Amino acid sequence: MATVFVAVGIALILYVAYRLYQHLFPPPNINPHGKYVLISGCDSGFGHGLAIELDKQGFNVLATVLFPDSEERLTGQLSSRATVFCLDITQQEDIETAYEIVKKKTNTLHALVNNAGITKTGFIDWTSCDFIRETMDVNFFGHIQMTKTFLPLLISRRGSRVVNICSVAGYMATSGLSAYACSKFALEAFSDCLRREMYQWHLHVSVIEPGFMRTPIIDEYELDCRNLWAELPEDIRNRWGENFFHGFIAKIQKNPFRSNAENPQKVIKAIRHAVMNTAPHIRYRPGWQSSLFFFPLSMLPAWLADFFFIKTKGMDAIPTGIYDQQD
């Protein structure tokens, strides 16, 4: 037993020493001059802020948006080096057009930031397969197609990188987010495979895993739940009952992580490091929610995590159909 404690102690000392060395002697950043970065989902949130930040740093930003109004607005916020254009990553034709736009400007991409995404909420019994498929198309398959399409431009030079914007939901699944968590778990696995397959090409692959951040997505969460409930077939609503649903909404409103959502600049700073640093991390967990709470929680026995999520997600309310169950 003493040997085990000694080994653990040595490991902790070495880890602390390594982190201290990283803090005191950080690897340098690259020179952004002449380097192109392609970012999807720049209409708002992380993508919008990142495009502005990397443009200020001196990169040639290729920012894609979904809506034409966003194209005009973002163009006015960037320098003449930047290019803003519309792209729906679920449409192969759009991706091929995007490739032609990028190829006319450069034969080498320094970074691809797969940021576009949607958050669709609802219990599995409330959602259809099409509901889940739509989430997977945007959050997973769209990023796969983007990565495969632009991979030749990325590996044409050593040191390029792919940065995939994931979530705590990529390592900790919870009730009400099955479609979203499935897409993020899949993106995590894809990132690991890509990183290992591209090792000899010296292509860096990083994953960003934030918790709740103050972006438009969290403001829409409750409304999305209400809209989904209103559109459910009557038999499903009767099975769960209005009391359960209102309890679920009350838990959303009181969720301490949602009400204490963090500054999205923490995520933008992490992505910037993944894009600019000569030694990007494999995983970034920006903010206290991801690094200090959810990740440690994911390491605990499953029954403890189950207890926590049942108490915080409204699952302690009783669905009406429970009373009709047979023994």
N, C-alpha and C positions, 0 to 999 in steps of 0.2 A: 504493500500500500504506500509506504514511504517513497518508493521509487516512482510510483505514478504521480504523486504530488510534486516531486522534484522535476519530473519531465514536464508536467503542466506549467510549473513555475518558470522553467527555462524557456518554454515556448512563449509564454506571456511576455517575458522580458525581451526576447528576440523580436516579437511582434511590435511591442511598444517602441523599441529601439529603431526598428525599420520605419515605423510611421513618423517618428521624430526626425529621422534622417530625411524622409521625403518632405517633411514640412520645412526643415532648415535648408535643404539643398534640392529644391524642385527642379525637374527637368525643364529645359528651355522650350519656348514656343517656336513654331516655324515662322518663316517670313511669308506673310499672306499675299505679297505682291504677285500678281499674275495667276493666282490659284482660284479655281472655280468651285463653288459649293452649290449643290442643288438641294433645295428644301421643298418638301410637299406640305400642303395645309397651312398656308401663310395668311389666311383670311383674318384670323384672330389668334389669341392665346400664345402658346409657346412659339409657333412658327412665325407669327407676325413679329414678336419681339426679337426672335433670333435673327431674322432677316435684317432688321435694323441694326442690331448689334454687330453682326459680321460685316455688314456694309461699312460701319464706322471703323472696324478694324483694318479694312483695306482689301477684303476679299472681293472677287467678282461673284456677286450673289445671283443665283438663278432661282427666283422665288415663284412657286406655283400657287394659284388660288383656285377655288371652285367657282366663285361668282364674279361676273364682269365688274360689278361695283367695287369689289375688293381690289381688283387689278388696278383700277384708276387711283384709288385711295393710296395703296401701297407704293405705286410708282412715284407719287408725289413726295413720299417720305424717304426715298432712297436716292443715292447718287446716280450719276450717268453711267457708272460701271455696271449697275444692276440691270437685270432683265426680269420682268414680271409677266407671266402669261397664265392662262386658264388651263386647268388639268383636272380631270376626274380619273383618279387612279384605278377605278373599277372598270374603265373602258379601255380596251386594248388599242383602239384607234387613237385615243388621246395620248396614250403613252408613246406610241410610235411617232406621233406628231411632235411630242416633247423631245424625243430623241433627236429628231431632225433639227429642231431649234438649237439644242445644245451642241450637236455635232458641227453646226455651222460656226460656232464660236470657239470650240476647243476640241482637241482629240484626247484630252486628259481631264478627268474629274479628280479634284482633291478629296471631295467628300460628298456623300449622299446622305441626307438626313431624312429618314422616313418618319414624318411627323403627323401626316393626315390621319384623322381618326374620328370615330363617333362613340358615344356612350349610350347604349340602349339598355334600359332597366326593366326588371319584371321577373317574377318567380317563373320557374320552368313550366308550371301548370298554367300560367297566364299567357305564355308566349308560343308562337307557332315556329315551325322549322324555318319558314321564310324569314321570320324575325331574326333568328340566330344566323341564318345564311347571309343576310344583309350585313350584319355586324362583321362576320368573318370576311366578307368580300372587301370591305374597306380596311379593317384593322389588320388583316393577315394576308389574304391573297393579293390585294393591291400592292402591298409592300414587297411581296415575293416577286411579282411581275416587274416592279420598278427596279429591284435589285438585279434581277436576271438581265433586264434590258440594258442597264447602264454598267454592268460588271466589266465589259471590255474596256470602257473608258476609265474605270477605276484601277484595274490591274495593269494598265499600260505604264504605270510608274509606281515604284516602291513607296510605301508610306502613306498611301491613300487610306481612306476609312469610310465605313458604313456606320451610321449612328441610328439605332432604332429606339423610338420613343415608346417605352412600355409603361409600366405602372406597378404599384404594390399588388394589383390584381394579377400580375404575371407570376407571382409566387405565393399568393394568399387568396384563395377563392372564398367568396362569401355569398350569402343568400341575396337574391334580388339582382345579382350581376353575373348570372351564368353565361350569357352570350358574350359579354365583355371580357370576363375572366378567361373563357375558353380561347378567345382571340389573342389575348395577351400571353397566356401560357404557350400557345402555339408559336407566337412571335419570339418568345424567349428560346424555345427549342430550335427554331430556325436560325437564330443568331448564334447559338452555340455550334451548330453544325457548320454554318458558314465560316465562323472564326477558325475552326479546326481544319476545314478543307482549304482555306485560303492562307494558311500559315506560311507555306513556302513562297507564296506570292507577296508576302509582307503587307497584306491588307489587314488593317486593324478593324475590329468589329466591337462596338460598344453598345451597351443597353442602358437606358435611363429609366429608373424605377421610382418616380415620385409618389407621394401620398396625395391628399386633398390639397389643391392649390387654388388660389383665387382667380379662376378663369370662368368664362361664360358657361362652361359645361356644368359646374356645380349649381349654378343658379337655375339651370333648366331641369335638374334632376327631379324635383318634386312635381313639376308640371308634367313631365314625361310620364311619371307614375300615374298621375290622375287621368291623363288622356288614355293611357293603356287600359286602366280599370274601366273607364266609361265605354270603351269599345269591346269589352269582353262579352262573350255569349252569356246569356242569363244563367245557364246552368253552372258555369264556373263561378260567377259572382255569388250565386246562392250557396255553392259549396264552401266558399271561404267566408262570406258574410261581410256586411258593412262594418260591423264592429272591429273585425280583424283588420280591414283595410284602413280604417281611421286610426287604429293603434299603430299600424305600420307607418302611416304618414306622420303621426306624432313623434315616433322614434327618429324619422328622418329630420324633422325640424329641430329636435333636441340633440342630434348627433354632435358630440363635442369635436370630432375631427372635421366635420363639415363647417361648423360655426367658427372653428379656429383654423380655417384653411390658411395655408402659408403663402408667402410672396412668390409669385411665379418667376421672379428674377433668379431665385435659387436654381430653378431648372434650367433657365437660359444660361446661367453661369456654368453649370455642369456640362451642357451641350457644347458651349464655347470651348471648354477645356478639352472635350473629346475631339473637337474639330481642329484645335490649334496646337495642342501640346505634342511634343515629340514622343511622349510615352503615355498615350491615353489609357485610361482604366478600362477594364472589361465591363464592370458594372458601376453605375453611379446611383446612390440613393440619396438624392438631395432633400434636405429638410429633416426635422426631428421625427415626423410621423413615420417615414419610411425607415430611417436608419436606427432610431432609438425605440420604436414601438412595434411596428408591424413585422419587421424582419426578425427581431428576437421572438415575437409571438409565433412566427412560422416555424421556429425551431422547437417549440414546446410540444408535448403530446397532443394529438388531435382532439381529445375530449376536452382539454382546457380551452383550445381555440373555439371549439363548438359552443361551449358554455358562454364565452365572451360574446360571440356573434349572435347567439340566441337572445341574450339580454340587451344588446345594443341595436338589433335590427327589427325588433317588434315581434319576434317569433314566440314570445311568451304569451301573446294573445291567443285565444282559442278559436280556431276556424269553426264555423257553424256546422259543417259536415261531420266534425268529430263526434257529435252526439248521435249521429246515425250509424256509426261504425258497429259492426258485429264483433263479438268476442270470438 
